[in-house]
Amino acid sequence: MCGRASVEDEIWLTAREAAELTGVSVVTVYSWVNRGHLKVGGLDHRGQRLFRHLDVARAEKATRAKAKRLLALASPSSVTSEQSLPIR
C-alpha cells in the first residue's frame, strides 16, 4: 500500500490499496462506488481510479455502521418475549 500524495497533501488510494486498508475486497470498494458511498476522485497515470483516503474511511464507517444495525435487528435479543411464544 503506497498511497499517493497530491499537491494538497491528500492521500490518494487505488481500489486495491483502499481494500487492503479497510480489510475488504476490491469488489466491495467498487460496490461502495456503485451505491454512492464512495466517489472516484480521479485517475492515476495508468487509468486506475483513485479515492481520497478520507472518503474511503467515511465509506467504511457508513457501511460498517449499517451492518451493525442490520445485525442488531436480526439478533435474538431484539425479539420480544411475545414474539417468541409459540402460537396455539
Biopython code that builds the backbone (N, CA, C, O; Angstrom):
import numpy as np
from Bio.PDB.StructureBuilder import StructureBuilder

atoms = [
    (1, "MET", "N", (0.848, -1.167, 0.000)),
    (1, "MET", "CA", (0.000, 0.000, 0.000)),
    (1, "MET", "C", (0.897, 1.234, 0.000)),
    (1, "MET", "O", (1.649, 1.453, 0.950)),
    (2, "CYS", "N", (0.825, 2.025, -1.035)),
    (2, "CYS", "CA", (1.756, 3.144, -1.140)),
    (2, "CYS", "C", (1.023, 4.420, -1.512)),
    (2, "CYS", "O", (1.455, 5.107, -2.438)),
    (3, "GLY", "N", (-0.058, 4.770, -0.842)),
    (3, "GLY", "CA", (-0.883, 5.915, -1.195)),
    (3, "GLY", "C", (-0.127, 7.034, -1.883)),
    (3, "GLY", "O", (1.071, 7.220, -1.669)),
    (4, "ARG", "N", (-0.823, 7.754, -2.686)),
    (4, "ARG", "CA", (-0.207, 8.837, -3.465)),
    (4, "ARG", "C", (-0.620, 10.184, -2.886)),
    (4, "ARG", "O", (-1.775, 10.371, -2.505)),
    (5, "ALA", "N", (0.314, 11.114, -2.821)),
    (5, "ALA", "CA", (0.019, 12.441, -2.294)),
    (5, "ALA", "C", (-0.087, 13.435, -3.444)),
    (5, "ALA", "O", (0.724, 13.426, -4.370)),
    (6, "SER", "N", (-1.080, 14.273, -3.369)),
    (6, "SER", "CA", (-1.237, 15.310, -4.377)),
    (6, "SER", "C", (-0.585, 16.591, -3.875)),
    (6, "SER", "O", (0.039, 16.616, -2.814)),
    (7, "VAL", "N", (-0.740, 17.644, -4.654)),
    (7, "VAL", "CA", (-0.179, 18.932, -4.275)),
    (7, "VAL", "C", (-0.756, 19.399, -2.946)),
    (7, "VAL", "O", (-0.075, 20.060, -2.163)),
    (8, "GLU", "N", (-2.046, 19.044, -2.688)),
    (8, "GLU", "CA", (-2.710, 19.468, -1.448)),
    (8, "GLU", "C", (-2.376, 18.539, -0.281)),
    (8, "GLU", "O", (-2.962, 18.665, 0.795)),
    (9, "ASP", "N", (-1.440, 17.610, -0.481)),
    (9, "ASP", "CA", (-1.034, 16.643, 0.542)),
    (9, "ASP", "C", (-2.162, 15.723, 0.971)),
    (9, "ASP", "O", (-2.169, 15.229, 2.099)),
    (10, "GLU", "N", (-3.111, 15.490, 0.086)),
    (10, "GLU", "CA", (-4.128, 14.496, 0.362)),
    (10, "GLU", "C", (-3.581, 13.139, -0.039)),
    (10, "GLU", "O", (-2.782, 13.040, -0.970)),
    (11, "ILE", "N", (-4.002, 12.102, 0.652)),
    (11, "ILE", "CA", (-3.565, 10.751, 0.321)),
    (11, "ILE", "C", (-4.597, 10.126, -0.613)),
    (11, "ILE", "O", (-5.790, 10.079, -0.313)),
    (12, "TRP", "N", (-4.100, 9.649, -1.751)),
    (12, "TRP", "CA", (-4.959, 9.027, -2.753)),
    (12, "TRP", "C", (-4.644, 7.540, -2.806)),
    (12, "TRP", "O", (-3.482, 7.144, -2.725)),
    (13, "LEU", "N", (-5.676, 6.720, -2.943)),
    (13, "LEU", "CA", (-5.518, 5.271, -2.945)),
    (13, "LEU", "C", (-6.176, 4.657, -4.170)),
    (13, "LEU", "O", (-7.201, 5.148, -4.644)),
    (14, "THR", "N", (-5.590, 3.592, -4.675)),
    (14, "THR", "CA", (-6.252, 2.805, -5.706)),
    (14, "THR", "C", (-7.289, 1.926, -5.002)),
    (14, "THR", "O", (-7.320, 1.861, -3.773)),
    (15, "ALA", "N", (-8.126, 1.258, -5.776)),
    (15, "ALA", "CA", (-9.138, 0.368, -5.193)),
    (15, "ALA", "C", (-8.463, -0.746, -4.392)),
    (15, "ALA", "O", (-8.935, -1.106, -3.314)),
    (16, "ARG", "N", (-7.367, -1.289, -4.912)),
    (16, "ARG", "CA", (-6.657, -2.355, -4.201)),
    (16, "ARG", "C", (-6.101, -1.846, -2.880)),
    (16, "ARG", "O", (-6.203, -2.526, -1.859)),
    (17, "GLU", "N", (-5.515, -0.658, -2.893)),
    (17, "GLU", "CA", (-4.976, -0.082, -1.659)),
    (17, "GLU", "C", (-6.087, 0.209, -0.656)),
    (17, "GLU", "O", (-5.932, -0.033, 0.541)),
    (18, "ALA", "N", (-7.206, 0.729, -1.149)),
    (18, "ALA", "CA", (-8.350, 1.013, -0.274)),
    (18, "ALA", "C", (-8.879, -0.280, 0.349)),
    (18, "ALA", "O", (-9.226, -0.313, 1.530)),
    (19, "ALA", "N", (-8.936, -1.344, -0.457)),
    (19, "ALA", "CA", (-9.406, -2.634, 0.042)),
    (19, "ALA", "C", (-8.470, -3.174, 1.115)),
    (19, "ALA", "O", (-8.927, -3.657, 2.152)),
    (20, "GLU", "N", (-7.164, -3.098, 0.874)),
    (20, "GLU", "CA", (-6.184, -3.574, 1.851)),
    (20, "GLU", "C", (-6.269, -2.780, 3.147)),
    (20, "GLU", "O", (-6.189, -3.350, 4.235)),
    (21, "LEU", "N", (-6.429, -1.479, 3.033)),
    (21, "LEU", "CA", (-6.502, -0.607, 4.200)),
    (21, "LEU", "C", (-7.718, -0.914, 5.067)),
    (21, "LEU", "O", (-7.626, -0.899, 6.294)),
    (22, "THR", "N", (-8.858, -1.193, 4.434)),
    (22, "THR", "CA", (-10.107, -1.384, 5.168)),
    (22, "THR", "C", (-10.420, -2.834, 5.475)),
    (22, "THR", "O", (-11.351, -3.120, 6.228)),
    (23, "GLY", "N", (-9.647, -3.763, 4.896)),
    (23, "GLY", "CA", (-9.879, -5.169, 5.174)),
    (23, "GLY", "C", (-11.059, -5.765, 4.426)),
    (23, "GLY", "O", (-11.669, -6.731, 4.882)),
    (24, "VAL", "N", (-11.380, -5.182, 3.269)),
    (24, "VAL", "CA", (-12.460, -5.697, 2.433)),
    (24, "VAL", "C", (-11.888, -6.075, 1.070)),
    (24, "VAL", "O", (-10.699, -5.884, 0.817)),
    (25, "SER", "N", (-12.730, -6.607, 0.201)),
    (25, "SER", "CA", (-12.274, -6.962, -1.142)),
    (25, "SER", "C", (-12.375, -5.752, -2.074)),
    (25, "SER", "O", (-13.053, -4.771, -1.768)),
    (26, "VAL", "N", (-11.700, -5.842, -3.194)),
    (26, "VAL", "CA", (-11.788, -4.789, -4.217)),
    (26, "VAL", "C", (-13.227, -4.683, -4.721)),
    (26, "VAL", "O", (-13.703, -3.588, -5.019)),
    (27, "VAL", "N", (-13.911, -5.811, -4.815)),
    (27, "VAL", "CA", (-15.317, -5.807, -5.248)),
    (27, "VAL", "C", (-16.159, -4.966, -4.301)),
    (27, "VAL", "O", (-17.050, -4.240, -4.741)),
    (28, "THR", "N", (-15.886, -5.057, -3.011)),
    (28, "THR", "CA", (-16.617, -4.256, -2.022)),
    (28, "THR", "C", (-16.351, -2.768, -2.222)),
    (28, "THR", "O", (-17.270, -1.956, -2.117)),
    (29, "VAL", "N", (-15.118, -2.408, -2.507)),
    (29, "VAL", "CA", (-14.796, -0.993, -2.752)),
    (29, "VAL", "C", (-15.607, -0.477, -3.942)),
    (29, "VAL", "O", (-16.182, 0.610, -3.882)),
    (30, "TYR", "N", (-15.650, -1.259, -5.022)),
    (30, "TYR", "CA", (-16.438, -0.831, -6.188)),
    (30, "TYR", "C", (-17.930, -0.844, -5.885)),
    (30, "TYR", "O", (-18.686, -0.076, -6.480)),
    (31, "SER", "N", (-18.361, -1.698, -4.975)),
    (31, "SER", "CA", (-19.755, -1.686, -4.539)),
    (31, "SER", "C", (-20.081, -0.383, -3.819)),
    (31, "SER", "O", (-21.163, 0.176, -3.997)),
    (32, "TRP", "N", (-19.142, 0.100, -3.004)),
    (32, "TRP", "CA", (-19.335, 1.388, -2.334)),
    (32, "TRP", "C", (-19.501, 2.501, -3.360)),
    (32, "TRP", "O", (-20.306, 3.413, -3.172)),
    (33, "VAL", "N", (-18.733, 2.421, -4.449)),
    (33, "VAL", "CA", (-18.836, 3.427, -5.515)),
    (33, "VAL", "C", (-20.224, 3.347, -6.155)),
    (33, "VAL", "O", (-20.900, 4.363, -6.320)),
    (34, "ASN", "N", (-20.640, 2.131, -6.511)),
    (34, "ASN", "CA", (-21.935, 1.954, -7.177)),
    (34, "ASN", "C", (-23.105, 2.377, -6.311)),
    (34, "ASN", "O", (-24.125, 2.835, -6.825)),
    (35, "ARG", "N", (-22.969, 2.228, -5.009)),
    (35, "ARG", "CA", (-24.046, 2.599, -4.082)),
    (35, "ARG", "C", (-24.004, 4.055, -3.662)),
    (35, "ARG", "O", (-24.892, 4.528, -2.952)),
    (36, "GLY", "N", (-22.975, 4.765, -4.097)),
    (36, "GLY", "CA", (-22.875, 6.181, -3.776)),
    (36, "GLY", "C", (-22.204, 6.495, -2.455)),
    (36, "GLY", "O", (-22.243, 7.636, -1.994)),
    (37, "HIS", "N", (-21.587, 5.492, -1.836)),
    (37, "HIS", "CA", (-20.888, 5.725, -0.568)),
    (37, "HIS", "C", (-19.488, 6.287, -0.780)),
    (37, "HIS", "O", (-18.911, 6.880, 0.131)),
    (38, "LEU", "N", (-18.941, 6.102, -1.977)),
    (38, "LEU", "CA", (-17.555, 6.494, -2.252)),
    (38, "LEU", "C", (-17.462, 7.098, -3.645)),
    (38, "LEU", "O", (-17.951, 6.525, -4.619)),
    (39, "LYS", "N", (-16.829, 8.258, -3.725)),
    (39, "LYS", "CA", (-16.656, 8.933, -5.015)),
    (39, "LYS", "C", (-15.254, 8.701, -5.559)),
    (39, "LYS", "O", (-14.271, 8.698, -4.818)),
    (40, "VAL", "N", (-15.189, 8.509, -6.863)),
    (40, "VAL", "CA", (-13.896, 8.422, -7.534)),
    (40, "VAL", "C", (-13.352, 9.836, -7.631)),
    (40, "VAL", "O", (-14.012, 10.733, -8.156)),
    (41, "GLY", "N", (-12.140, 10.028, -7.121)),
    (41, "GLY", "CA", (-11.554, 11.359, -7.106)),
    (41, "GLY", "C", (-10.745, 11.690, -8.339)),
    (41, "GLY", "O", (-10.483, 12.860, -8.615)),
    (42, "GLY", "N", (-10.351, 10.685, -9.074)),
    (42, "GLY", "CA", (-9.547, 10.916, -10.269)),
    (42, "GLY", "C", (-8.961, 9.611, -10.771)),
    (42, "GLY", "O", (-9.340, 8.528, -10.325)),
    (43, "LEU", "N", (-8.038, 9.732, -11.698)),
    (43, "LEU", "CA", (-7.375, 8.571, -12.280)),
    (43, "LEU", "C", (-5.874, 8.752, -12.171)),
    (43, "LEU", "O", (-5.366, 9.871, -12.244)),
    (44, "ASP", "N", (-5.163, 7.642, -11.994)),
    (44, "ASP", "CA", (-3.710, 7.735, -11.977)),
    (44, "ASP", "C", (-3.169, 7.644, -13.402)),
    (44, "ASP", "O", (-3.943, 7.610, -14.358)),
    (45, "HIS", "N", (-1.864, 7.605, -13.545)),
    (45, "HIS", "CA", (-1.240, 7.599, -14.868)),
    (45, "HIS", "C", (-1.545, 6.331, -15.661)),
    (45, "HIS", "O", (-1.347, 6.296, -16.876)),
    (46, "ARG", "N", (-2.032, 5.278, -14.972)),
    (46, "ARG", "CA", (-2.409, 4.036, -15.657)),
    (46, "ARG", "C", (-3.907, 3.933, -15.898)),
    (46, "ARG", "O", (-4.391, 2.928, -16.419)),
    (47, "GLY", "N", (-4.636, 4.969, -15.520)),
    (47, "GLY", "CA", (-6.082, 4.964, -15.703)),
    (47, "GLY", "C", (-6.856, 4.295, -14.580)),
    (47, "GLY", "O", (-8.068, 4.109, -14.688)),
    (48, "GLN", "N", (-6.168, 3.930, -13.499)),
    (48, "GLN", "CA", (-6.848, 3.330, -12.354)),
    (48, "GLN", "C", (-7.555, 4.411, -11.553)),
    (48, "GLN", "O", (-7.052, 5.524, -11.399)),
    (49, "ARG", "N", (-8.723, 4.064, -11.050)),
    (49, "ARG", "CA", (-9.484, 5.016, -10.237)),
    (49, "ARG", "C", (-8.742, 5.290, -8.937)),
    (49, "ARG", "O", (-8.131, 4.400, -8.346)),
    (50, "LEU", "N", (-8.812, 6.541, -8.512)),
    (50, "LEU", "CA", (-8.194, 6.940, -7.253)),
    (50, "LEU", "C", (-9.263, 7.472, -6.308)),
    (50, "LEU", "O", (-10.219, 8.128, -6.724)),
    (51, "PHE", "N", (-9.075, 7.171, -5.021)),
    (51, "PHE", "CA", (-10.008, 7.576, -3.986)),
    (51, "PHE", "C", (-9.251, 8.305, -2.887)),
    (51, "PHE", "O", (-8.139, 7.917, -2.528)),
    (52, "ARG", "N", (-9.853, 9.357, -2.356)),
    (52, "ARG", "CA", (-9.244, 10.058, -1.223)),
    (52, "ARG", "C", (-9.303, 9.162, 0.007)),
    (52, "ARG", "O", (-10.315, 8.508, 0.258)),
    (53, "HIS", "N", (-8.226, 9.135, 0.764)),
    (53, "HIS", "CA", (-8.155, 8.331, 1.984)),
    (53, "HIS", "C", (-9.326, 8.646, 2.918)),
    (53, "HIS", "O", (-9.940, 7.731, 3.468)),
    (54, "LEU", "N", (-9.634, 9.911, 3.098)),
    (54, "LEU", "CA", (-10.723, 10.321, 3.984)),
    (54, "LEU", "C", (-12.065, 9.793, 3.485)),
    (54, "LEU", "O", (-12.896, 9.366, 4.287)),
    (55, "ASP", "N", (-12.287, 9.817, 2.169)),
    (55, "ASP", "CA", (-13.534, 9.302, 1.605)),
    (55, "ASP", "C", (-13.657, 7.799, 1.815)),
    (55, "ASP", "O", (-14.749, 7.295, 2.077)),
    (56, "VAL", "N", (-12.548, 7.084, 1.703)),
    (56, "VAL", "CA", (-12.552, 5.637, 1.932)),
    (56, "VAL", "C", (-12.925, 5.355, 3.391)),
    (56, "VAL", "O", (-13.730, 4.465, 3.667)),
    (57, "ALA", "N", (-12.345, 6.103, 4.311)),
    (57, "ALA", "CA", (-12.646, 5.912, 5.734)),
    (57, "ALA", "C", (-14.118, 6.191, 6.018)),
    (57, "ALA", "O", (-14.750, 5.465, 6.786)),
    (58, "ARG", "N", (-14.663, 7.229, 5.408)),
    (58, "ARG", "CA", (-16.083, 7.545, 5.611)),
    (58, "ARG", "C", (-16.993, 6.459, 5.046)),
    (58, "ARG", "O", (-17.990, 6.094, 5.670)),
    (59, "ALA", "N", (-16.656, 5.949, 3.883)),
    (59, "ALA", "CA", (-17.458, 4.883, 3.269)),
    (59, "ALA", "C", (-17.424, 3.629, 4.142)),
    (59, "ALA", "O", (-18.446, 2.978, 4.354)),
    (60, "GLU", "N", (-16.243, 3.306, 4.640)),
    (60, "GLU", "CA", (-16.123, 2.130, 5.504)),
    (60, "GLU", "C", (-16.954, 2.312, 6.768)),
    (60, "GLU", "O", (-17.677, 1.404, 7.177)),
    (61, "LYS", "N", (-16.853, 3.467, 7.376)),
    (61, "LYS", "CA", (-17.590, 3.728, 8.613)),
    (61, "LYS", "C", (-19.093, 3.637, 8.370)),
    (61, "LYS", "O", (-19.815, 3.033, 9.163)),
    (62, "ALA", "N", (-19.563, 4.227, 7.288)),
    (62, "ALA", "CA", (-21.002, 4.213, 6.988)),
    (62, "ALA", "C", (-21.513, 2.796, 6.748)),
    (62, "ALA", "O", (-22.576, 2.425, 7.246)),
    (63, "THR", "N", (-20.772, 2.017, 5.998)),
    (63, "THR", "CA", (-21.247, 0.668, 5.685)),
    (63, "THR", "C", (-21.123, -0.263, 6.887)),
    (63, "THR", "O", (-21.970, -1.135, 7.081)),
    (64, "ARG", "N", (-20.088, -0.089, 7.687)),
    (64, "ARG", "CA", (-19.963, -0.929, 8.885)),
    (64, "ARG", "C", (-21.036, -0.572, 9.904)),
    (64, "ARG", "O", (-21.559, -1.461, 10.576)),
    (65, "ALA", "N", (-21.378, 0.710, 10.034)),
    (65, "ALA", "CA", (-22.445, 1.107, 10.952)),
    (65, "ALA", "C", (-23.774, 0.509, 10.499)),
    (65, "ALA", "O", (-24.562, 0.055, 11.328)),
    (66, "LYS", "N", (-24.026, 0.504, 9.199)),
    (66, "LYS", "CA", (-25.258, -0.085, 8.673)),
    (66, "LYS", "C", (-25.276, -1.582, 8.948)),
    (66, "LYS", "O", (-26.313, -2.127, 9.325)),
    (67, "ALA", "N", (-24.147, -2.253, 8.765)),
    (67, "ALA", "CA", (-24.067, -3.688, 9.017)),
    (67, "ALA", "C", (-24.349, -3.993, 10.488)),
    (67, "ALA", "O", (-25.012, -4.984, 10.794)),
    (68, "LYS", "N", (-23.861, -3.166, 11.391)),
    (68, "LYS", "CA", (-24.129, -3.369, 12.818)),
    (68, "LYS", "C", (-25.611, -3.208, 13.118)),
    (68, "LYS", "O", (-26.167, -3.960, 13.918)),
    (69, "ARG", "N", (-26.266, -2.221, 12.473)),
    (69, "ARG", "CA", (-27.710, -2.038, 12.670)),
    (69, "ARG", "C", (-28.463, -3.264, 12.191)),
    (69, "ARG", "O", (-29.387, -3.723, 12.863)),
    (70, "LEU", "N", (-28.082, -3.805, 11.033)),
    (70, "LEU", "CA", (-28.759, -4.979, 10.497)),
    (70, "LEU", "C", (-28.543, -6.196, 11.393)),
    (70, "LEU", "O", (-29.461, -6.994, 11.584)),
    (71, "LEU", "N", (-27.346, -6.343, 11.941)),
    (71, "LEU", "CA", (-27.091, -7.449, 12.852)),
    (71, "LEU", "C", (-27.912, -7.309, 14.129)),
    (71, "LEU", "O", (-28.411, -8.300, 14.664)),
    (72, "ALA", "N", (-28.051, -6.082, 14.613)),
    (72, "ALA", "CA", (-28.842, -5.856, 15.822)),
    (72, "ALA", "C", (-30.304, -6.201, 15.578)),
    (72, "ALA", "O", (-30.966, -6.736, 16.467)),
    (73, "LEU", "N", (-30.813, -5.906, 14.399)),
    (73, "LEU", "CA", (-32.201, -6.237, 14.074)),
    (73, "LEU", "C", (-32.407, -7.746, 14.000)),
    (73, "LEU", "O", (-33.482, -8.241, 14.338)),
    (74, "ALA", "N", (-31.404, -8.468, 13.570)),
    (74, "ALA", "CA", (-31.526, -9.909, 13.390)),
    (74, "ALA", "C", (-31.159, -10.710, 14.637)),
    (74, "ALA", "O", (-31.383, -11.920, 14.674)),
    (75, "SER", "N", (-30.612, -10.071, 15.637)),
    (75, "SER", "CA", (-30.155, -10.808, 16.816)),
    (75, "SER", "C", (-31.333, -11.281, 17.656)),
    (75, "SER", "O", (-32.389, -10.647, 17.646)),
    (76, "PRO", "N", (-31.172, -12.379, 18.380)),
    (76, "PRO", "CA", (-32.247, -12.907, 19.221)),
    (76, "PRO", "C", (-32.672, -11.945, 20.319)),
    (76, "PRO", "O", (-33.824, -11.975, 20.751)),
    (77, "SER", "N", (-31.766, -11.096, 20.775)),
    (77, "SER", "CA", (-32.116, -10.155, 21.839)),
    (77, "SER", "C", (-33.099, -9.091, 21.366)),
    (77, "SER", "O", (-33.711, -8.408, 22.187)),
    (78, "SER", "N", (-33.259, -8.942, 20.053)),
    (78, "SER", "CA", (-34.194, -7.946, 19.550)),
    (78, "SER", "C", (-35.604, -8.509, 19.441)),
    (78, "SER", "O", (-36.539, -7.772, 19.126)),
    (79, "VAL", "N", (-35.774, -9.814, 19.700)),
    (79, "VAL", "CA", (-37.090, -10.441, 19.659)),
    (79, "VAL", "C", (-37.707, -10.315, 21.034)),
    (79, "VAL", "O", (-37.088, -10.687, 22.030)),
    (80, "THR", "N", (-38.928, -9.793, 21.100)),
    (80, "THR", "CA", (-39.600, -9.637, 22.398)),
    (80, "THR", "C", (-40.135, -10.983, 22.858)),
    (80, "THR", "O", (-40.243, -11.918, 22.065)),
    (81, "SER", "N", (-40.468, -11.081, 24.132)),
    (81, "SER", "CA", (-40.975, -12.344, 24.664)),
    (81, "SER", "C", (-42.297, -12.735, 24.017)),
    (81, "SER", "O", (-42.564, -13.926, 23.858)),
    (82, "GLU", "N", (-43.118, -11.785, 23.645)),
    (82, "GLU", "CA", (-44.387, -12.086, 22.983)),
    (82, "GLU", "C", (-44.144, -12.716, 21.630)),
    (82, "GLU", "O", (-44.881, -13.617, 21.230)),
    (83, "GLN", "N", (-43.123, -12.260, 20.913)),
    (83, "GLN", "CA", (-42.845, -12.775, 19.588)),
    (83, "GLN", "C", (-42.278, -14.192, 19.653)),
    (83, "GLN", "O", (-42.411, -14.947, 18.690)),
    (84, "SER", "N", (-41.653, -14.566, 20.764)),
    (84, "SER", "CA", (-41.013, -15.877, 20.842)),
    (84, "SER", "C", (-41.956, -16.951, 21.383)),
    (84, "SER", "O", (-41.586, -18.125, 21.410)),
    (85, "LEU", "N", (-43.159, -16.583, 21.812)),
    (85, "LEU", "CA", (-44.102, -17.563, 22.307)),
    (85, "LEU", "C", (-44.673, -18.386, 21.160)),
    (85, "LEU", "O", (-44.935, -17.845, 20.086)),
    (86, "PRO", "N", (-44.868, -19.672, 21.367)),
    (86, "PRO", "CA", (-45.451, -20.488, 20.300)),
    (86, "PRO", "C", (-46.914, -20.123, 20.096)),
    (86, "PRO", "O", (-47.619, -19.767, 21.040)),
    (87, "ILE", "N", (-47.349, -20.215, 18.870)),
    (87, "ILE", "CA", (-48.730, -19.900, 18.511)),
    (87, "ILE", "C", (-49.550, -21.182, 18.643)),
    (87, "ILE", "O", (-49.164, -22.223, 18.111)),
    (88, "ARG", "N", (-50.688, -21.111, 19.354)),
    (88, "ARG", "CA", (-51.542, -22.292, 19.530)),
    (88, "ARG", "C", (-52.872, -22.104, 18.898)),
    (88, "ARG", "O", (-53.713, -23.000, 18.951)),
]
sb = StructureBuilder()
sb.init_structure("model")
sb.init_model(0)
sb.init_chain("A")
sb.init_seg("    ")
for serial, (resi, resn, name, xyz) in enumerate(atoms, 1):
    if name == "N":
        sb.init_residue(resn, " ", resi, " ")
    sb.init_atom(name, np.array(xyz, "f"), 0.0, 1.0, " ", f" {name:<3s}", serial, name[0])
structure = sb.get_structure()
